[in-house]
Amino acid sequence: MFGTACRDDPESPTAKHEWSLLESTQAKYANQALEKLIFVKSDDYEIVGIPAKPETIWILLNPKTTPYYRQFPKGNYLLSTAQLQQIKSRGGCSPTVMECLLSHIHE
C-alpha cells in the first residue's frame, strides 16, 4: 500500500493512515461499551480494543511507522495477565507495543 521510505516520518502517508485506522475503529464502536477485549483487522493491521473508563482504548498492535506505539484516544487502561496472554496468542504484536502493554498489567 505505502512504501517504507518514510518510516520515520510521523507525517508520512503511512503514519497518517495508521492514525486514521484507529480513529475510524473508535468511531465504529463509539456507542458500544466493551466488557472484554475486541480484535479488529483492518488492511494489514491488527487493532485491539481495551475496555476502559470513560471509553474504550484502541491500540494498533503492529504499527509500521513512528511512533511505534499508537493508541486512541489518550488515556490510561489496565490489563490483566490473561488479557495480555490473549493479545500475545493472536501473534503479530510488535515488540515495542508488547513492552508498552506490559507496563499496564495489574494484578
PyRosetta script that sets phi, psi and omega in degrees:
from pyrosetta import init, pose_from_sequence

init()
pose = pose_from_sequence("MFGTACRDDPESPTAKHEWSLLESTQAKYANQALEKLIFVKSDDYEIVGIPAKPETIWILLNPKTTPYYRQFPKGNYLLSTAQLQQIKSRGGCSPTVMECLLSHIHE")
pose.set_psi(1, -64.8)
pose.set_omega(1, 178.3)
pose.set_phi(2, -116.6)
pose.set_psi(2, 150.4)
pose.set_omega(2, 179.6)
pose.set_phi(3, -73.1)
pose.set_psi(3, 172.1)
pose.set_omega(3, 180.0)
pose.set_phi(4, -100.6)
pose.set_psi(4, 2.9)
pose.set_omega(4, -176.7)
pose.set_phi(5, -63.7)
pose.set_psi(5, -28.0)
pose.set_omega(5, -175.9)
pose.set_phi(6, -108.5)
pose.set_psi(6, 31.9)
pose.set_omega(6, -175.9)
pose.set_phi(7, -55.2)
pose.set_psi(7, -34.1)
pose.set_omega(7, -176.1)
pose.set_phi(8, -100.3)
pose.set_psi(8, 13.2)
pose.set_omega(8, 179.3)
pose.set_phi(9, -104.1)
pose.set_psi(9, 108.9)
pose.set_omega(9, -179.0)
pose.set_phi(10, -65.6)
pose.set_psi(10, -10.0)
pose.set_omega(10, 177.5)
pose.set_phi(11, -102.1)
pose.set_psi(11, 7.6)
pose.set_omega(11, -178.9)
pose.set_phi(12, -68.4)
pose.set_psi(12, 160.2)
pose.set_omega(12, 176.6)
pose.set_phi(13, -57.2)
pose.set_psi(13, -37.3)
pose.set_omega(13, -180.0)
pose.set_phi(14, -66.6)
pose.set_psi(14, -43.8)
pose.set_omega(14, 179.4)
pose.set_phi(15, -62.0)
pose.set_psi(15, -44.3)
pose.set_omega(15, 179.1)
pose.set_phi(16, -64.5)
pose.set_psi(16, -37.7)
pose.set_omega(16, 177.8)
pose.set_phi(17, -62.9)
pose.set_psi(17, -42.6)
pose.set_omega(17, 180.0)
pose.set_phi(18, -62.3)
pose.set_psi(18, -43.0)
pose.set_omega(18, 177.4)
pose.set_phi(19, -63.9)
pose.set_psi(19, -40.4)
pose.set_omega(19, -178.3)
pose.set_phi(20, -66.3)
pose.set_psi(20, -32.2)
pose.set_omega(20, 176.1)
pose.set_phi(21, -62.0)
pose.set_psi(21, -43.7)
pose.set_omega(21, 179.0)
pose.set_phi(22, -65.6)
pose.set_psi(22, -44.9)
pose.set_omega(22, -179.0)
pose.set_phi(23, -63.6)
pose.set_psi(23, -41.8)
pose.set_omega(23, -179.3)
pose.set_phi(24, -70.6)
pose.set_psi(24, -34.3)
pose.set_omega(24, 176.3)
pose.set_phi(25, -65.4)
pose.set_psi(25, -44.2)
pose.set_omega(25, 178.1)
pose.set_phi(26, -60.0)
pose.set_psi(26, -43.2)
pose.set_omega(26, -179.9)
pose.set_phi(27, -65.0)
pose.set_psi(27, -38.6)
pose.set_omega(27, -179.0)
pose.set_phi(28, -63.4)
pose.set_psi(28, -35.6)
pose.set_omega(28, -176.5)
pose.set_phi(29, -106.6)
pose.set_psi(29, 14.3)
pose.set_omega(29, -173.0)
pose.set_phi(30, -57.6)
pose.set_psi(30, -32.3)
pose.set_omega(30, -176.6)
pose.set_phi(31, -95.5)
pose.set_psi(31, 10.8)
pose.set_omega(31, -178.9)
pose.set_phi(32, -114.8)
pose.set_psi(32, 121.7)
pose.set_omega(32, 175.2)
pose.set_phi(33, -84.7)
pose.set_psi(33, 115.0)
pose.set_omega(33, -178.1)
pose.set_phi(34, -81.5)
pose.set_psi(34, 142.4)
pose.set_omega(34, 175.1)
pose.set_phi(35, -110.7)
pose.set_psi(35, -12.5)
pose.set_omega(35, 177.6)
pose.set_phi(36, -145.4)
pose.set_psi(36, 169.4)
pose.set_omega(36, 178.7)
pose.set_phi(37, -58.4)
pose.set_psi(37, 146.4)
pose.set_omega(37, 172.5)
pose.set_phi(38, -129.9)
pose.set_psi(38, 138.7)
pose.set_omega(38, -179.8)
pose.set_phi(39, -113.2)
pose.set_psi(39, 134.2)
pose.set_omega(39, -179.0)
pose.set_phi(40, -127.7)
pose.set_psi(40, 132.7)
pose.set_omega(40, 174.8)
pose.set_phi(41, -106.0)
pose.set_psi(41, 130.3)
pose.set_omega(41, 179.2)
pose.set_phi(42, -140.5)
pose.set_psi(42, 122.0)
pose.set_omega(42, -171.6)
pose.set_phi(43, 54.7)
pose.set_psi(43, -127.8)
pose.set_omega(43, 178.1)
pose.set_phi(44, -100.3)
pose.set_psi(44, 23.5)
pose.set_omega(44, -174.8)
pose.set_phi(45, -112.9)
pose.set_psi(45, 148.3)
pose.set_omega(45, 173.7)
pose.set_phi(46, -111.3)
pose.set_psi(46, 132.1)
pose.set_omega(46, -179.9)
pose.set_phi(47, -126.2)
pose.set_psi(47, 138.7)
pose.set_omega(47, 175.5)
pose.set_phi(48, -116.7)
pose.set_psi(48, 136.8)
pose.set_omega(48, 172.8)
pose.set_phi(49, -101.1)
pose.set_psi(49, 125.6)
pose.set_omega(49, -178.3)
pose.set_phi(50, -112.3)
pose.set_psi(50, 121.6)
pose.set_omega(50, 178.1)
pose.set_phi(51, -59.2)
pose.set_psi(51, 130.2)
pose.set_omega(51, 179.7)
pose.set_phi(52, -154.2)
pose.set_psi(52, 164.8)
pose.set_omega(52, 176.6)
pose.set_phi(53, -109.8)
pose.set_psi(53, 134.8)
pose.set_omega(53, 8.2)
pose.set_phi(54, -88.3)
pose.set_psi(54, -6.8)
pose.set_omega(54, -179.2)
pose.set_phi(55, -148.6)
pose.set_psi(55, 161.5)
pose.set_omega(55, 179.7)
pose.set_phi(56, -60.4)
pose.set_psi(56, 139.6)
pose.set_omega(56, 175.4)
pose.set_phi(57, -99.5)
pose.set_psi(57, 129.6)
pose.set_omega(57, 179.8)
pose.set_phi(58, -109.0)
pose.set_psi(58, 130.0)
pose.set_omega(58, -177.3)
pose.set_phi(59, -127.5)
pose.set_psi(59, 131.7)
pose.set_omega(59, 175.3)
pose.set_phi(60, -81.1)
pose.set_psi(60, 116.8)
pose.set_omega(60, -174.4)
pose.set_phi(61, -79.0)
pose.set_psi(61, -22.9)
pose.set_omega(61, -175.6)
pose.set_phi(62, -136.4)
pose.set_psi(62, 59.6)
pose.set_omega(62, 178.4)
pose.set_phi(63, -64.3)
pose.set_psi(63, 150.1)
pose.set_omega(63, -177.7)
pose.set_phi(64, -108.8)
pose.set_psi(64, -8.3)
pose.set_omega(64, -178.5)
pose.set_phi(65, -133.6)
pose.set_psi(65, 166.1)
pose.set_omega(65, 176.4)
pose.set_phi(66, -72.2)
pose.set_psi(66, 148.0)
pose.set_omega(66, -7.1)
pose.set_phi(67, -71.5)
pose.set_psi(67, 146.9)
pose.set_omega(67, -174.8)
pose.set_phi(68, -82.1)
pose.set_psi(68, 16.2)
pose.set_omega(68, 170.8)
pose.set_phi(69, -138.8)
pose.set_psi(69, 120.5)
pose.set_omega(69, 179.2)
pose.set_phi(70, -125.1)
pose.set_psi(70, 128.6)
pose.set_omega(70, 179.7)
pose.set_phi(71, -137.0)
pose.set_psi(71, 138.4)
pose.set_omega(71, 177.3)
pose.set_phi(72, -143.8)
pose.set_psi(72, 131.8)
pose.set_omega(72, -7.1)
pose.set_phi(73, -78.8)
pose.set_psi(73, 176.7)
pose.set_omega(73, 174.2)
pose.set_phi(74, -64.6)
pose.set_psi(74, 149.5)
pose.set_omega(74, 178.7)
pose.set_phi(75, 152.0)
pose.set_psi(75, 168.5)
pose.set_omega(75, -179.9)
pose.set_phi(76, -97.3)
pose.set_psi(76, 155.4)
pose.set_omega(76, 177.1)
pose.set_phi(77, -151.3)
pose.set_psi(77, 161.1)
pose.set_omega(77, 176.8)
pose.set_phi(78, -123.3)
pose.set_psi(78, 145.0)
pose.set_omega(78, 177.4)
pose.set_phi(79, -124.4)
pose.set_psi(79, 142.0)
pose.set_omega(79, 170.9)
pose.set_phi(80, -85.7)
pose.set_psi(80, 164.2)
pose.set_omega(80, 176.7)
pose.set_phi(81, -64.4)
pose.set_psi(81, -32.2)
pose.set_omega(81, 177.4)
pose.set_phi(82, -64.9)
pose.set_psi(82, -41.0)
pose.set_omega(82, 177.9)
pose.set_phi(83, -65.7)
pose.set_psi(83, -41.5)
pose.set_omega(83, 177.7)
pose.set_phi(84, -61.4)
pose.set_psi(84, -41.9)
pose.set_omega(84, 178.4)
pose.set_phi(85, -63.1)
pose.set_psi(85, -37.8)
pose.set_omega(85, 177.9)
pose.set_phi(86, -61.9)
pose.set_psi(86, -41.9)
pose.set_omega(86, 178.3)
pose.set_phi(87, -66.0)
pose.set_psi(87, -46.8)
pose.set_omega(87, 179.5)
pose.set_phi(88, -58.4)
pose.set_psi(88, -42.1)
pose.set_omega(88, -174.2)
pose.set_phi(89, -66.1)
pose.set_psi(89, -20.8)
pose.set_omega(89, 177.9)
pose.set_phi(90, -75.5)
pose.set_psi(90, -21.1)
pose.set_omega(90, -178.9)
pose.set_phi(91, 74.4)
pose.set_psi(91, 166.9)
pose.set_omega(91, 174.9)
pose.set_phi(92, 85.4)
pose.set_psi(92, -0.8)
pose.set_omega(92, 179.6)
pose.set_phi(93, -81.6)
pose.set_psi(93, 128.7)
pose.set_omega(93, -178.4)
pose.set_phi(94, -68.2)
pose.set_psi(94, 154.8)
pose.set_omega(94, 178.5)
pose.set_phi(95, -59.0)
pose.set_psi(95, -38.4)
pose.set_omega(95, 179.8)
pose.set_phi(96, -64.5)
pose.set_psi(96, -44.8)
pose.set_omega(96, 179.2)
pose.set_phi(97, -65.1)
pose.set_psi(97, -41.6)
pose.set_omega(97, 179.2)
pose.set_phi(98, -60.5)
pose.set_psi(98, -41.6)
pose.set_omega(98, 178.2)
pose.set_phi(99, -60.9)
pose.set_psi(99, -42.4)
pose.set_omega(99, 177.7)
pose.set_phi(100, -65.0)
pose.set_psi(100, -43.2)
pose.set_omega(100, 179.4)
pose.set_phi(101, -61.5)
pose.set_psi(101, -39.1)
pose.set_omega(101, 178.9)
pose.set_phi(102, -58.8)
pose.set_psi(102, -31.4)
pose.set_omega(102, -178.3)
pose.set_phi(103, -74.0)
pose.set_psi(103, -5.5)
pose.set_omega(103, -178.6)
pose.set_phi(104, -109.4)
pose.set_psi(104, 10.3)
pose.set_omega(104, -179.6)
pose.set_phi(105, -71.8)
pose.set_psi(105, 135.3)
pose.set_omega(105, 173.2)
pose.set_phi(106, -128.1)
pose.set_psi(106, 135.1)
pose.set_omega(106, 174.6)
pose.set_phi(107, 166.9)
pose.dump_pdb("model.pdb")
